[in-house]
Amino acid sequence: MKRNKIASGTVHKLPDDLRKVLTADKVALEAWEDITPLARNEWICWIESVKKLETRKLHVERTRTDLKKGKRRPCCWIGCIHRVI
């Protein structure tokens, strides 16, 4: 079963590099769809907040592996600064 639409965050849209990684890993994609929109937003912002391409690639891969381990949000990060409470 191929899924056309993958859920995004509350503020951030799903970036192409993360979309590619999630669609290639069924378990990670299921975990992604199971977390809240706010949690997805945190992951996306965490990925997009870095300056170096190498670090971004590491964050994308860590998102995949952490989701598979059952983590629902990035650890040790202040959170999305773009979200207004």
N, CA, C and O atoms as a MOPAC input file, in Angstrom:
PM7 MOZYME 1SCF
protein

 N      0.83500 1    -1.17700 1     0.00000 1
 C      0.00000 1     0.00000 1     0.00000 1
 C      0.88300 1     1.24500 1     0.00000 1
 O      1.65700 1     1.45900 1     0.93200 1
 N      0.76900 1     2.04900 1    -1.02300 1
 C      1.56400 1     3.26400 1    -1.12700 1
 C      0.74700 1     4.44800 1    -0.64300 1
 O     -0.40700 1     4.62700 1    -1.03200 1
 N      1.35400 1     5.24300 1     0.20100 1
 C      0.69200 1     6.39100 1     0.80000 1
 C      1.11200 1     7.64200 1     0.02600 1
 O      2.30000 1     7.94100 1    -0.08700 1
 N      0.12900 1     8.36500 1    -0.50300 1
 C      0.42900 1     9.57200 1    -1.27400 1
 C      0.76600 1    10.75000 1    -0.38400 1
 O      1.67200 1    11.52500 1    -0.69100 1
 N      0.04600 1    10.89100 1     0.71400 1
 C      0.23200 1    12.05000 1     1.57600 1
 C      0.79500 1    11.60300 1     2.92200 1
 O      0.28400 1    10.68000 1     3.55600 1
 N      1.84500 1    12.27600 1     3.33300 1
 C      2.44500 1    12.02500 1     4.63700 1
 C      2.18400 1    13.26400 1     5.48100 1
 O      2.33100 1    14.39200 1     5.00900 1
 N      1.80100 1    13.04700 1     6.71900 1
 C      1.45400 1    14.14700 1     7.60900 1
 C      2.63900 1    15.08200 1     7.85700 1
 O      3.79100 1    14.64900 1     7.89500 1
 N      2.33900 1    16.35700 1     8.02300 1
 C      3.34000 1    17.38000 1     8.34000 1
 C      3.19000 1    17.81700 1     9.78600 1
 O      2.48200 1    17.19000 1    10.57400 1
 N      3.87400 1    18.90600 1    10.11800 1
 C      3.77800 1    19.46300 1    11.45900 1
 C      2.72100 1    20.53600 1    11.53300 1
 O      1.93300 1    20.70300 1    10.60100 1
 N      2.69400 1    21.26700 1    12.63200 1
 C      1.71400 1    22.32800 1    12.80800 1
 C      2.13900 1    23.61400 1    12.11800 1
 O      1.29300 1    24.38800 1    11.67000 1
 N      3.43000 1    23.84400 1    12.02900 1
 C      3.96200 1    25.04900 1    11.40200 1
 C      4.78900 1    24.68800 1    10.17300 1
 O      4.70800 1    25.35300 1     9.14100 1
 N      5.57600 1    23.64000 1    10.29500 1
 C      6.51800 1    23.25500 1     9.23200 1
 C      5.94400 1    22.19400 1     8.30500 1
 O      5.23700 1    21.28300 1     8.73700 1
 N      6.26300 1    22.33000 1     7.02500 1
 C      5.89500 1    21.31300 1     6.03700 1
 C      6.98600 1    20.24500 1     6.00600 1
 O      8.14500 1    20.51300 1     6.32600 1
 N      6.60200 1    19.05200 1     5.62400 1
 C      7.53100 1    17.93100 1     5.56600 1
 C      8.58800 1    18.17900 1     4.48400 1
 O      8.24000 1    18.31300 1     3.31100 1
 N      9.87000 1    18.24100 1     4.85600 1
 C     10.90700 1    18.47100 1     3.85100 1
 C     11.12400 1    17.21500 1     2.99500 1
 O     10.87400 1    16.09500 1     3.44000 1
 N     11.58600 1    17.42200 1     1.78300 1
 C     11.76300 1    16.32500 1     0.83900 1
 C     12.72400 1    15.25300 1     1.33700 1
 O     12.48100 1    14.06400 1     1.13100 1
 N     13.82100 1    15.65800 1     1.99300 1
 C     14.78000 1    14.65200 1     2.44200 1
 C     14.19200 1    13.74800 1     3.52100 1
 O     14.47700 1    12.55100 1     3.54700 1
 N     13.38400 1    14.30200 1     4.40100 1
 C     12.72900 1    13.48700 1     5.42500 1
 C     11.64100 1    12.62300 1     4.79700 1
 O     11.48100 1    11.46100 1     5.17000 1
 N     10.90100 1    13.17500 1     3.85900 1
 C      9.86900 1    12.40300 1     3.15200 1
 C     10.48700 1    11.16700 1     2.48600 1
 O      9.93100 1    10.07100 1     2.55800 1
 N     11.61900 1    11.35300 1     1.85200 1
 C     12.28700 1    10.24900 1     1.16200 1
 C     12.68700 1     9.14800 1     2.15000 1
 O     12.48700 1     7.96400 1     1.87800 1
 N     13.24800 1     9.54000 1     3.28700 1
 C     13.67700 1     8.57100 1     4.29900 1
 C     12.47300 1     7.83400 1     4.88800 1
 O     12.52100 1     6.61900 1     5.08200 1
 N     11.40200 1     8.56300 1     5.17200 1
 C     10.22000 1     7.93800 1     5.76600 1
 C      9.52300 1     6.98500 1     4.80300 1
 O      9.08000 1     5.91000 1     5.20800 1
 N      9.42200 1     7.36400 1     3.54700 1
 C      8.74900 1     6.49100 1     2.58400 1
 C      9.55900 1     5.23400 1     2.29600 1
 O      9.00700 1     4.23700 1     1.83100 1
 N     10.84200 1     5.27200 1     2.56300 1
 C     11.69700 1     4.09600 1     2.34700 1
 C     11.69900 1     3.13600 1     3.53800 1
 O     12.25100 1     2.04000 1     3.44600 1
 N     11.09000 1     3.53500 1     4.64800 1
 C     11.11900 1     2.72000 1     5.86300 1
 C      9.71100 1     2.64300 1     6.45200 1
 O      9.24800 1     3.58800 1     7.09000 1
 N      9.04100 1     1.52700 1     6.23800 1
 C      7.64700 1     1.35900 1     6.65000 1
 C      7.45600 1     1.55100 1     8.15500 1
 O      6.48800 1     2.18500 1     8.57500 1
 N      8.35200 1     1.02100 1     8.96100 1
 C      8.22500 1     1.12700 1    10.41500 1
 C      8.35900 1     2.58800 1    10.85700 1
 O      7.58400 1     3.06000 1    11.68900 1
 N      9.33000 1     3.29000 1    10.30700 1
 C      9.51500 1     4.70100 1    10.64800 1
 C      8.30700 1     5.52500 1    10.20200 1
 O      7.87000 1     6.42200 1    10.92200 1
 N      7.77100 1     5.22800 1     9.03000 1
 C      6.60500 1     5.95200 1     8.52400 1
 C      5.38500 1     5.71300 1     9.41700 1
 O      4.63800 1     6.64900 1     9.70300 1
 N      5.18200 1     4.49500 1     9.84900 1
 C      4.06200 1     4.20200 1    10.75000 1
 C      4.22400 1     4.95300 1    12.07100 1
 O      3.25000 1     5.47700 1    12.61300 1
 N      5.43900 1     5.00300 1    12.58400 1
 C      5.69900 1     5.74300 1    13.82200 1
 C      5.45600 1     7.22800 1    13.60500 1
 O      4.89800 1     7.89600 1    14.47600 1
 N      5.86700 1     7.75500 1    12.45400 1
 C      5.66400 1     9.16000 1    12.11900 1
 C      4.17800 1     9.50100 1    12.10800 1
 O      3.76500 1    10.52300 1    12.65600 1
 N      3.39100 1     8.65500 1    11.49200 1
 C      1.95800 1     8.90600 1    11.40100 1
 C      1.26400 1     8.74900 1    12.75700 1
 O      0.15600 1     9.25300 1    12.94400 1
 N      1.89900 1     8.06100 1    13.69300 1
 C      1.30100 1     7.81200 1    15.00300 1
 C      1.53800 1     8.95100 1    16.00000 1
 O      0.82500 1     9.05200 1    16.99800 1
 N      2.53100 1     9.80700 1    15.73800 1
 C      2.80100 1    10.90600 1    16.67000 1
 C      1.89800 1    12.09200 1    16.34100 1
 O      1.30700 1    12.16100 1    15.26400 1
 N      1.80500 1    13.01300 1    17.28300 1
 C      0.92100 1    14.17100 1    17.10700 1
 C      1.50300 1    15.16000 1    16.08900 1
 O      2.70500 1    15.14100 1    15.82800 1
 N      0.66300 1    16.01600 1    15.51900 1
 C      1.16600 1    17.05000 1    14.61700 1
 C      2.21600 1    17.94700 1    15.29400 1
 O      3.17400 1    18.37600 1    14.65200 1
 N      2.03400 1    18.22200 1    16.57200 1
 C      3.00000 1    19.04300 1    17.29400 1
 C      4.34800 1    18.32100 1    17.41600 1
 O      5.40000 1    18.94700 1    17.27600 1
 N      4.32100 1    17.03300 1    17.67100 1
 C      5.55900 1    16.25400 1    17.74800 1
 C      6.24400 1    16.20200 1    16.37800 1
 O      7.46600 1    16.32900 1    16.29200 1
 N      5.46100 1    16.01600 1    15.30800 1
 C      6.04700 1    16.02000 1    13.95600 1
 C      6.69100 1    17.37600 1    13.68200 1
 O      7.76700 1    17.44700 1    13.08700 1
 N      6.03800 1    18.44100 1    14.11200 1
 C      6.57900 1    19.78300 1    13.94700 1
 C      7.93800 1    19.91800 1    14.62400 1
 O      8.86100 1    20.51400 1    14.06900 1
 N      8.05500 1    19.35700 1    15.83600 1
 C      9.32500 1    19.41100 1    16.57800 1
 C     10.44000 1    18.71000 1    15.80000 1
 O     11.54500 1    19.24100 1    15.68700 1
 N     10.15600 1    17.52700 1    15.26700 1
 C     11.16700 1    16.80400 1    14.48200 1
 C     11.59600 1    17.61800 1    13.26500 1
 O     12.78800 1    17.75700 1    12.99200 1
 N     10.62100 1    18.15300 1    12.53700 1
 C     10.92800 1    18.91500 1    11.32300 1
 C     11.75600 1    20.14800 1    11.66000 1
 O     12.75600 1    20.41700 1    10.99400 1
 N     11.36400 1    20.89000 1    12.66600 1
 C     12.10500 1    22.09100 1    13.05000 1
 C     13.51400 1    21.72300 1    13.50600 1
 O     14.47600 1    22.42300 1    13.19000 1
 N     13.63300 1    20.62700 1    14.24700 1
 C     14.94800 1    20.16100 1    14.70700 1
 C     15.85900 1    19.87300 1    13.51200 1
 O     17.04900 1    20.18300 1    13.54900 1
 N     15.30700 1    19.29000 1    12.46700 1
 C     16.07900 1    19.00000 1    11.24800 1
 C     16.44600 1    20.30200 1    10.54300 1
 O     17.58400 1    20.47200 1    10.10500 1
 N     15.50400 1    21.20600 1    10.43500 1
 C     15.72300 1    22.43400 1     9.67800 1
 C     16.52000 1    23.49800 1    10.42900 1
 O     16.93700 1    24.49300 1     9.83600 1
 N     16.73100 1    23.29800 1    11.71700 1
 C     17.41900 1    24.31700 1    12.51600 1
 C     18.94100 1    24.29400 1    12.37100 1
 O     19.61400 1    25.22200 1    12.81900 1
 N     19.48400 1    23.25900 1    11.75800 1
 C     20.94700 1    23.15700 1    11.64200 1
 C     21.44800 1    23.96600 1    10.44900 1
 O     20.68900 1    24.29200 1     9.53700 1
 N     22.73700 1    24.28100 1    10.47500 1
 C     23.31600 1    25.10000 1     9.41600 1
 C     24.08400 1    24.28700 1     8.37700 1
 O     24.12200 1    24.65900 1     7.20400 1
 N     24.69300 1    23.18300 1     8.79900 1
 C     25.51800 1    22.39400 1     7.88900 1
 C     24.73400 1    21.23100 1     7.28900 1
 O     23.92600 1    20.59400 1     7.96400 1
 N     24.98800 1    20.96900 1     6.01200 1
 C     24.32700 1    19.86800 1     5.31800 1
 C     24.64700 1    18.52500 1     5.97600 1
 O     23.77600 1    17.66100 1     6.07300 1
 N     25.87700 1    18.34700 1     6.42400 1
 C     26.25600 1    17.07500 1     7.06400 1
 C     25.43700 1    16.85100 1     8.33700 1
 O     24.98800 1    15.73700 1     8.60600 1
 N     25.25100 1    17.91200 1     9.11000 1
 C     24.46800 1    17.80800 1    10.34400 1
 C     23.01100 1    17.52900 1    10.02200 1
 O     22.36100 1    16.74300 1    10.71100 1
 N     22.50400 1    18.15800 1     8.99900 1
 C     21.10600 1    17.91100 1     8.59000 1
 C     20.91100 1    16.44700 1     8.22400 1
 O     19.92000 1    15.83700 1     8.62600 1
 N     21.84100 1    15.87700 1     7.46900 1
 C     21.74000 1    14.46000 1     7.09700 1
 C     21.72800 1    13.57800 1     8.33700 1
 O     20.98200 1    12.60000 1     8.40100 1
 N     22.55100 1    13.92000 1     9.31900 1
 C     22.57600 1    13.16600 1    10.58100 1
 C     21.23600 1    13.28500 1    11.30900 1
 O     20.74900 1    12.30300 1    11.86900 1
 N     20.64600 1    14.46200 1    11.30500 1
 C     19.36700 1    14.66800 1    11.97500 1
 C     18.24600 1    13.89200 1    11.27700 1
 O     17.37900 1    13.32200 1    11.94000 1
 N     18.26300 1    13.86900 1     9.96600 1
 C     17.25000 1    13.11200 1     9.21700 1
 C     17.36900 1    11.63000 1     9.55400 1
 O     16.36400 1    10.97600 1     9.83400 1
 N     18.57400 1    11.10200 1     9.53100 1
 C     18.77600 1     9.68900 1     9.84300 1
 C     18.42100 1     9.38600 1    11.29800 1
 O     17.82000 1     8.35300 1    11.59400 1
 N     18.79300 1    10.28700 1    12.19800 1
 C     18.46600 1    10.06000 1    13.61000 1
 C     16.95500 1    10.11000 1    13.83900 1
 O     16.43500 1     9.38600 1    14.68900 1
 N     16.25600 1    10.94600 1    13.09800 1
 C     14.80200 1    10.97200 1    13.19200 1
 C     14.24300 1     9.60900 1    12.83500 1
 O     13.38300 1     9.08200 1    13.54100 1
 N     14.72200 1     9.04200 1    11.75400 1
 C     14.25900 1     7.71800 1    11.32200 1
 C     14.52500 1     6.66800 1    12.39100 1
 O     13.62500 1     5.91400 1    12.76200 1
 N     15.75000 1     6.61600 1    12.88400 1
 C     16.09900 1     5.57600 1    13.85500 1
 C     15.41800 1     5.80100 1    15.20600 1
 O     14.99200 1     4.84100 1    15.84900 1
 N     15.31400 1     7.04300 1    15.63500 1
 C     14.65100 1     7.32300 1    16.91700 1
 C     13.16100 1     7.00000 1    16.86000 1
 O     12.61000 1     6.47200 1    17.82600 1
 N     12.50700 1     7.30500 1    15.75400 1
 C     11.10400 1     6.95400 1    15.60700 1
 C     10.91400 1     5.44000 1    15.70900 1
 O      9.97200 1     4.96100 1    16.33900 1
 N     11.81300 1     4.71000 1    15.08600 1
 C     11.72900 1     3.24700 1    15.12800 1
 C     11.95300 1     2.70900 1    16.53800 1
 O     11.46400 1     1.63200 1    16.87800 1
 N     12.68600 1     3.45000 1    17.35300 1
 C     12.92800 1     3.04900 1    18.74400 1
 C     11.77100 1     3.45900 1    19.65500 1
 O     11.75700 1     3.11400 1    20.83600 1
 N     10.80700 1     4.19200 1    19.11000 1
 C      9.65300 1     4.59900 1    19.89400 1
 C      9.72500 1     6.00700 1    20.44400 1
 O      8.82900 1     6.43000 1    21.17500 1
 N     10.76700 1     6.73700 1    20.10800 1
 C     10.85700 1     8.12200 1    20.58500 1
 C      9.85800 1     8.97900 1    19.81600 1
 O      9.67500 1     8.81300 1    18.61000 1
 N      9.22700 1     9.88200 1    20.52500 1
 C      8.16400 1    10.68700 1    19.93600 1
 C      8.58000 1    12.13300 1    19.66600 1
 O      7.89400 1    12.84700 1    18.93500 1
 N      9.68600 1    12.56400 1    20.24400 1
 C     10.20500 1    13.92600 1    20.03600 1
 C     11.73000 1    13.90600 1    20.09300 1
 O     12.31900 1    13.00500 1    20.68900 1
 N     12.37000 1    14.90000 1    19.47400 1
 C     13.83400 1    14.96800 1    19.57800 1
 C     14.25200 1    15.24000 1    21.02000 1
 O     13.63700 1    16.04900 1    21.71500 1
 N     15.27700 1    14.57300 1    21.44500 1
 C     15.75300 1    14.69000 1    22.83000 1
 C     16.72800 1    15.86100 1    22.96900 1
 O     17.46400 1    16.19400 1    22.04000 1
 N     16.71100 1    16.46200 1    24.12800 1
 C     17.70800 1    17.48700 1    24.48100 1
 C     17.71400 1    18.66000 1    23.49900 1
 O     18.77400 1    19.10800 1    23.06100 1
 N     16.53900 1    19.14300 1    23.16300 1
 C     16.39500 1    20.25400 1    22.22600 1
 C     15.33600 1    21.18700 1    22.78400 1
 O     14.33600 1    20.72100 1    23.33300 1
 N     15.53100 1    22.48700 1    22.65800 1
 C     14.62900 1    23.46200 1    23.27300 1
 C     13.23100 1    23.47000 1    22.67700 1
 O     12.29000 1    23.93300 1    23.32300 1
 N     13.08000 1    22.98300 1    21.49400 1
 C     11.78000 1    22.97000 1    20.83500 1
 C     11.66800 1    24.02500 1    19.76700 1
 O     12.50600 1    24.92000 1    19.65700 1
 N     10.62400 1    23.90600 1    18.98700 1
 C     10.41200 1    24.79900 1    17.85000 1
 C     10.17300 1    26.22600 1    18.30700 1
 O      9.26000 1    26.50100 1    19.08700 1
 N     11.00100 1    27.12400 1    17.81300 1
 C     10.86500 1    28.53900 1    18.16700 1
 C      9.82100 1    29.23600 1    17.29000 1
 O      9.48200 1    30.39200 1    17.54300 1
 N      9.31000 1    28.55300 1    16.26800 1
 C      8.35600 1    29.16000 1    15.34300 1
 C      6.92100 1    29.01100 1    15.81200 1
 O      6.02200 1    29.66000 1    15.27600 1
 N      6.70000 1    28.17500 1    16.79300 1
 C      5.35100 1    27.91400 1    17.29600 1
 C      5.01100 1    28.93500 1    18.35600 1
 O      5.81200 1    29.20300 1    19.25100 1
 N      3.84400 1    29.49700 1    18.25800 1
 C      3.36800 1    30.47600 1    19.24600 1
 C      2.37000 1    29.76700 1    20.15900 1
 O      1.44200 1    29.11200 1    19.68600 1
 N      2.56800 1    29.90200 1    21.46700 1
 C      1.67600 1    29.22700 1    22.42900 1
 C      0.49300 1    30.09900 1    22.71800 1
 O     -0.37700 1    29.71800 1    23.50100 1

